[in-house]
Amino acid sequence: SLPPLTGKETKTSIDDTIARNFGESADWVSLCETFSNKFVTDVEELKAKINFQQQTGLSNLAHNLESAYLPSMTEADLRCIINTMSIKKPAGIDQIRLRDIVHNFDKLKDVLLAVLNGIFETGVIPAGLKSAIVRPLFKGGKKKDVGNYRPLSIMPVISHIMEKHIANTINSFCDKFDLINKAQYGFRKGKSTTSLLEDFTDVVNETLDENNIGLALFLDLSKAFDTIDHSKMLQKLFALGLRGPFFQFFKNYFSNRTQRVKIKNYMSKTVMVNYGVPQGSSLAPLLFNIFVNDLGTLNLQSKLFMYADDTALILPHENYEVAVTIFQNDINVLMNWFSENRIFVNSKKTKLMCFRNPHKRVVLDRFLYLCEPKRGHQIYTKINYEASIKYLGLHFDEHVTWEHHVDYIKKRLRIVSSYIYRIGTAASAAIKQNIYRALGESVLRYGILVYGSCSNNRLQTVNKLIFRIVNNISYGTQFQQLDLIHKLESFNIMPLHILFKYIVITTHYFSRTKFKQPVCKRPLRQAERFYLPRIHTLYGKRQRSFYIPCTFNDIPEGLMDLGSLKSVKDKFRTWCLQKYI
């Protein structure tokens, strides 16, 4: 395995980590109680900090006229849900493991269906299915500080099955009536962090291509999942259309929830959970999306992007002074919503950036503030401008040069290169290739359609490290005497600029028809396959509306009618290396 080869320790369990951090002679029962009290008081203290402003926001919720139907679970539903769950899912407080259900499915299916359908019909959930085991997960920092551990909730397996059926039904209902705000990318079919990043960066690049500025605010919501108000959650579920049996289910679902902290075989006393959506449950992400769904109905001039509780706001504008005034108004509207809905915004971790072309002279002398209502008056916290920030795993800078993200990639690749170099001849080329794919290429691939069109100079600095890794892989093998190009082909490793082209093609090959084809008034000897929009700067070339058709215009006609994704990947892997090396 990789850790012994690289000299790193193998991954330890939660219990082993706590034992190492607190000592084997620790009083485990007392420690369980300490963690339990900490996890509960953290949420209560945060709730006390929230400046609640009672307004009419909830009464103005848009009510969906349609009501969702809660169907019974069939044997096919039960089997399908179980097949989507990991067999390694840990047992909850009832000690029932998923593998036990899987191996005895035919004997247990009728009992499970009777229990679950009884819950759906009556809206009454057994107390055991609302009780979580909480495991303290070390985040880093001082090892004996319980504040440096976060709670990891483990729900009973039957509870997961129940919640997945509910979630599947709600998702189908929301999809049918298009109920979830389009600004929300988290935990939605066909959406991901990368799709959000691509859409967000397109807005930034279009803004800079038009010589405008883009004010962007990246909000930090503290323990947003844990502080959800249950009464407000129920109001929003009802407004969405989850009424009747659905509403009765959720009224019971949020009542009398409990948890116990477990370390080794010791457990704390049972405590009540009065706030939040139960993290670790299958419903938590969907419930959170529903809770923040009406953010999309706010009257904002800025564009909103959300991935669960990661919230960003961006305002493209031609005039900095005017933009600051508009943006401040939008921030005030957002802060009022968070106050009404009792979600705490951490002003210290909230970041502000002004995206702009370095050739556009802008003096950042106008400040923006987080406005928090408190006891009849407003408290204003100034937000400082940042030159760079990390957002959803990518390092953005104010001029969108990707300097900081490329530096991050190079740092990761140097570590991978060191690993493979230290392995030497102790492993085959195939094993070293797998190490590179797991630790190196995975870093390159994440967000490559966002940062991969950066300057050639930056791309080449990354390529040099890739070439070094390729030589380290070939060392001591029959590939060592090959030239660099043949090594790349033999190991199926692509330099960054080629990997970018390859992923553009494989990602958009079957959706390329959405791009416009040029209209020719007279026959031309060589016409472009797809229309390229007019751009003004290099920022324009980084927009998907430009680089995707531009890439497909380079492809020979013989490769334009492939029938499967596998054939696309196989054909273009070779073609890209030969074309762009």
Secondary structure, 3 states (H helix, E strand, C coil): CHHHHHCCCCCCCHHHHHHHHHCCCCCHHHHHHHHHHHHHHHHHHHHHHCCCCCCCCCCCCCCCCCCCCCCCCCHHHHHHHHHCCCCCCCCCCCCCCHHHHHHCHHHHHHHHHHHHHHHHHHCCCCHHHHEEEEEEEECCCCCCCHHHEEEEEECCHHHHHHHHHHHHHHHHHHHHHCCCCCCECCCCCCCCHHHHHHHHHHHHHHHHHCCCEEEEEEECECCCCCCCCHHHHHHHHHHHCCCCHHHHHHHHHCCCEEEEEEECCEECCCEEECCCCCCCCCCHHHHHHHHCHHHHHCCCCCEEEEECCEEEEEEEECCHHHHHHHHHHHHHHHHHHHHHCCCCECCCCCEEEEECCCCCCCCCCCCEEEEEEECCEEEEEEECECCEEEECCEEEECCCCCHHHHHHHHHHHHHHHHHHHHHCCCCCHHHHHHHHHHHHHHHHHCCHHHHCCCCHHHHHHHHHHHHHHHHHHHCCCCCCCCCHHHHHHHHCCCCHHHHHHHHHHHHHHHHHHHCCCCCCCCCCCCCCCCCCCCCCCHHHHCCHHHHHHHHHHCCCHHHCCCCCHHHHHHHHHHHHHHHHC
